[in-house]
């Protein structure tokens, strides 16, 4: 017989600041055998057509979008141009990426025809406590405690940039 964890028992998604190999994976690219992967290593990742961006793609505004690693160890998308986001399988209309659209593991977005999926190992993605929902998406789940204070780690990471 397996041990069923009690409520509030088991792993949380509170990991070390920046853990879980956060990255963007290009999706929907024809003729590519290996997907292009962009590790999110800094506190800010800029996407656009200008050469000073971390991710440079043709057909975008010079500084089209920014992904920011926040002091709460989350990743948020800010966009000033044509951007479509989706969350939990629901499509959103164009130009809907508000300032600070939260990215979770599996979140997708399209910037002027370029598709991306945000990937982060689930143990570090703060959106699914205790390993996910046992009964599926609509099952109730226990709340996990508040996350650690990542402020010091965030400040040190910003100082390195």
C-alpha positions as CSV (number, residue, x, y, z in Angstrom):
1,X,0.0,0.0,0.0
2,X,1.4,3.4,-0.9
3,X,1.5,6.3,1.6
4,X,-0.9,9.0,0.6
5,X,0.4,12.4,1.8
6,X,-1.7,14.4,4.2
7,X,-2.8,17.8,3.2
8,X,0.1,20.3,3.2
9,X,2.6,17.4,3.2
10,X,4.9,16.8,0.3
11,X,7.1,18.9,-1.9
12,X,6.3,22.5,-2.7
13,X,7.4,24.5,-5.7
14,X,9.5,26.8,-3.6
15,X,13.0,26.2,-4.9
16,X,16.2,28.2,-5.2
17,X,16.0,31.6,-7.0
18,X,16.2,31.0,-10.7
19,X,16.1,27.2,-10.4
20,X,14.4,24.9,-12.9
21,X,16.4,25.8,-16.1
22,X,13.9,28.6,-17.2
23,X,14.0,28.9,-21.0
24,X,12.0,29.8,-24.1
25,X,11.5,27.1,-26.8
26,X,10.5,28.2,-30.3
27,X,7.4,26.4,-31.5
28,X,5.8,26.1,-34.9
29,X,9.0,26.6,-36.8
30,X,8.9,24.7,-40.1
31,X,11.9,22.9,-41.5
32,X,13.7,22.8,-38.1
33,X,14.6,19.4,-36.7
34,X,15.9,20.7,-33.4
35,X,13.9,23.4,-31.6
36,X,15.7,26.7,-30.9
37,X,16.1,27.0,-27.1
38,X,16.9,30.3,-25.4
39,X,17.9,30.0,-21.8
40,X,16.7,32.8,-19.6
41,X,19.9,33.3,-17.7
42,X,19.8,37.0,-16.9
43,X,17.3,39.1,-15.0
44,X,16.1,40.6,-18.2
45,X,15.8,39.0,-21.6
46,X,14.9,41.3,-24.5
47,X,13.3,40.2,-27.8
48,X,13.3,42.2,-30.9
49,X,15.0,42.9,-34.3
50,X,17.7,45.2,-32.9
51,X,21.2,43.6,-32.4
52,X,21.4,44.6,-28.8
53,X,18.6,42.1,-27.8
54,X,19.3,38.7,-26.2
55,X,16.9,37.2,-28.8
56,X,17.1,38.8,-32.2
57,X,14.5,37.9,-34.8
58,X,13.5,39.4,-38.1
59,X,10.2,41.2,-38.5
60,X,9.8,42.4,-35.0
61,X,10.0,45.9,-33.6
62,X,13.5,46.9,-32.6
63,X,12.7,46.2,-28.9
64,X,9.5,44.3,-29.1
65,X,9.2,42.4,-25.8
66,X,11.0,41.9,-22.5
67,X,10.9,38.9,-20.1
68,X,11.8,39.9,-16.6
69,X,12.8,37.7,-13.7
70,X,11.0,39.2,-10.7
71,X,12.0,39.5,-7.1
72,X,9.3,36.8,-6.4
73,X,11.2,34.4,-8.7
74,X,8.5,34.6,-11.4
75,X,9.0,35.4,-15.1
76,X,6.8,38.0,-16.7
77,X,6.3,39.1,-20.3
78,X,6.0,42.8,-21.3
79,X,5.3,43.6,-24.9
80,X,4.9,46.8,-26.9
81,X,4.0,45.2,-30.2
82,X,1.8,42.5,-31.7
83,X,1.7,39.7,-29.2
84,X,-0.7,36.8,-28.5
85,X,-0.7,34.9,-25.2
86,X,-2.4,31.8,-24.1
87,X,-2.9,30.4,-20.6
88,X,-4.4,27.1,-19.5
89,X,-5.3,26.2,-23.1
90,X,-7.4,29.3,-23.6
91,X,-6.4,31.5,-26.6
92,X,-6.3,35.2,-26.1
93,X,-6.8,37.9,-28.7
94,X,-3.9,39.7,-30.4
95,X,-2.1,42.5,-28.6
96,X,-3.2,41.2,-25.2
97,X,0.1,40.8,-23.4
98,X,-0.4,43.3,-20.7
99,X,2.6,44.6,-18.7
100,X,3.5,41.8,-16.4
101,X,1.8,38.8,-18.1
102,X,2.9,35.9,-15.8
103,X,4.6,33.0,-17.5
104,X,4.1,29.5,-16.1
105,X,5.6,26.2,-17.4
106,X,3.9,25.5,-20.7
107,X,2.7,29.1,-21.3
108,X,2.8,30.0,-24.9
109,X,2.9,33.3,-26.7
110,X,3.4,34.5,-30.3
111,X,5.2,37.7,-31.2
112,X,4.5,38.8,-34.8
113,X,4.3,35.2,-36.0
114,X,7.2,33.8,-33.9
115,X,5.9,31.2,-31.4
116,X,7.4,30.5,-28.0
117,X,6.8,28.2,-25.1
118,X,8.0,29.0,-21.6
119,X,9.6,26.0,-20.0
120,X,10.7,25.6,-16.4
121,X,11.1,22.4,-14.5
122,X,7.9,21.8,-12.5
123,X,9.8,21.5,-9.1
124,X,10.6,25.3,-9.5
125,X,7.5,26.6,-11.2
126,X,5.5,28.2,-8.3
127,X,2.2,27.6,-10.0
128,X,1.7,23.9,-9.0
129,X,2.3,23.1,-5.4
130,X,2.7,19.6,-4.0
131,X,3.4,18.1,-7.4
132,X,0.2,19.2,-9.1
133,X,-3.4,18.3,-8.7
134,X,-4.0,14.6,-8.1
135,X,-7.6,14.6,-9.4
136,X,-6.9,16.7,-12.5
137,X,-7.1,20.4,-13.3
138,X,-10.5,21.0,-11.6
139,X,-9.7,19.1,-8.4
140,X,-9.1,21.1,-5.2
141,X,-5.6,21.3,-3.8
142,X,-4.0,22.3,-0.6
143,X,-2.5,25.7,-0.4
144,X,1.3,25.8,0.0
145,X,3.0,28.2,2.4
146,X,4.3,31.6,1.3
147,X,7.4,31.5,-0.8
148,X,10.8,32.3,0.7
149,X,12.1,35.9,0.5
150,X,14.1,35.9,-2.8
151,X,14.9,39.6,-2.5
152,X,18.6,39.1,-1.6
153,X,19.2,36.7,-4.5
154,X,17.3,38.9,-6.9
155,X,19.3,42.0,-5.9
156,X,22.6,40.1,-6.3
157,X,21.5,38.8,-9.7
158,X,20.6,42.3,-10.8
159,X,23.9,43.7,-9.6
160,X,25.8,41.2,-11.9
161,X,24.0,42.6,-15.0
